[in-house]
Amino acid sequence: FLSVTEDLVRRRAEHNNCEIFSLEEISLHQQEIEKLEYLDKWCRDLKILYLQNNLIPKIENVGKLKKLEYLNLALNNIEKIENLEGCEDLKKLDLTANFIGELSSIETLKYNIHLKELFLVGNPCTEFQGYRQFVVATLHQLKYLDSKEIERSERIQALQNYPEVKQKIKEQEQSYLLKRAKEKEEAQRRMHERKDRKEKHVEAKLGFDSPGSLQNKENHQSEGETEKETWRTVEDDEEDRRFWEEPTPYTPESRLETHRYIEEKRKAKDNMREPKKREKLLPTLVTAEGKVLNVNVPKLHFSLKDDEENNQFILDLSVYRHLDTSLLDVDVQTTYIRVLVKGKPFQLVLPEEVKPDSSSAKRSQTTGHLVVSMPKAKEIILAKKKLSTSIKPSDTMQKNARRSGQVERLEVDPSKYSFPDVTKIIQEKERIGQGPIRLQAEKITETKKNYIDFEDNEDVPPLI
């Protein structure tokens, strides 16, 4: 059976920062709880407790909640009111749509002097003759019963007829208890019948999987599996039809049986789907021939950038922004990269070999994306290329180097050589420009004769 767990209480205490000791209100409805326990130890300050729509058969382990003001136990399997005497501040009790037939058990609520509202609608006891009169006369502190206000005149009249009404209630209770005993026997019989059918069902399965059938299955595996699945489906459909069409009384036993049957079917379906899910989670990453495939099971956007300046590849994978980094597993190989995102593989073949040991992975602080830097295996430093081209010698220097066959010298002692007077050169040019064209060659020759002492040394670079 399912009971109240500390984990469940903490999850339901989010409004109180998951602290349960100081908790004043908690909602545990629709949790399939079959046993009520621990709350009186963990949550002593509770004032409001919602437990509706569960499978609780008995009121227990709430008697120490002295500050409890409102208790909602609607739509459960409770048959008797008990163990609430310690709830000193209880003001409102909701027991709608339970199975309370012992109406006399409301006498235990006399000690809850602050109780003002009581809900019993939908219980078998509300069908008893004199039900409302008995409750009104028994619980003097009540102001409302089943959402209807109790008038002073109604209470006076109920007190006047109390002895007679109480006797009638006891007689009807006895009849109801006999009826409940028969219902319990019927529930036990149905449970045994269902158990026998289940055992026969299992035996039939074992018979289907006998050695002979297993041998046949090896010869015709696909055909045998199809036949078995069809047989199982027919049997399951027949069982479902029998269970849901069989008329049964509305009792705590039938309600619990229905819940267990649904849960059993759900687990059986999950077990059948589990192998298929495992197959889906194992896609082909590498072929039998050893070829690595591109795979994107998590269906994430990505980009692969070739960073030539730094000689590396950069993968930007758009993983979920709030995904915990512990759910990411990055594996860089020389020719591909594989990332497991919550167990789902993303694999990308790289256009060039990289260095796995020098690769790095990090999360972007702005986008949350996974950024993986993978240096290329080939060493290419572009900066050195630029340097080599920038120091390329000029054509003149190359000619002089070929002519001299010696290394170029950039430092020359100017005292060893005489240089033409720059001022005279300028004057000679002006004189040449004024004479006729035919005399220009002669003038130039004459100019050269004036500087005949100049020695042309090939080791000295020419003036520019």
Disulfide bonds with the S-S distance in Angstrom:
none
